[in-house]
Amino acid sequence: MAKKVTPIPKGYRTATPCLIVNNLELAVDFYAQAFGATLLTQSNDPGDSFAVQATIKIGNSIIILQQESIEFGLLSPTYQANTGSQLHLYVEDVDALWSSALAVGAIAISDPANSYWGDRTGVLLDTFGHRWSLASRVEHVSKEEIKKRCAALYAPVEQLETEIALVPEELVAAPEAVIY
């Protein structure tokens, strides 16, 4: 009797990110060095000359990597000069992992800092154009305290928007005319 096929493979979750990269083999190496990823599987083209798909594991999460293929419409952020998503990693030591990622070429977007919701979080761009937020929980914060801290953080933004609304229309239309 044939073994029953499970609809979700062992180790996978319901949602599994798939990243399109412009050099799959370099991406596997980068993610290993930057985030401690381990290679689980790799498939090559029919001529066995280059990798077309790989599965890596970071912590307890599986991520699929797909080689960019313009003819199949698989476009990486570097091809499009844009990314519309961000992966979030919870890790034991955000600062240590941050340093590892920067050491192998990641670019800091916002350095790690303690956030109002209790995480120490930073955002970076990997060398393949994908955004990653790295975080470690550093304190337990109640829902009420999160709401209070959030309101305090964003209050100046609301004030700034009010002040911008008071700027004369000709300066908004031609900001290059403003002398600082």
Secondary structure, DSSP 8 states (H G I E B T S, - for coil): ------SS-TT--S---EEEES-HHHHHHHHHHHH--EEEEEEE-TTSSSEEEEEEEETTEEEEEEE-BGGGTB--HHHHT----EEEEE-S-HHHHHHHHHHTT-EEEEEEEE-TTSEEEEEEE-TTS-EEEEEEE-----HHHHHHHHHHHHHHHHHHHHHHHTS-HHHHH-GGG---
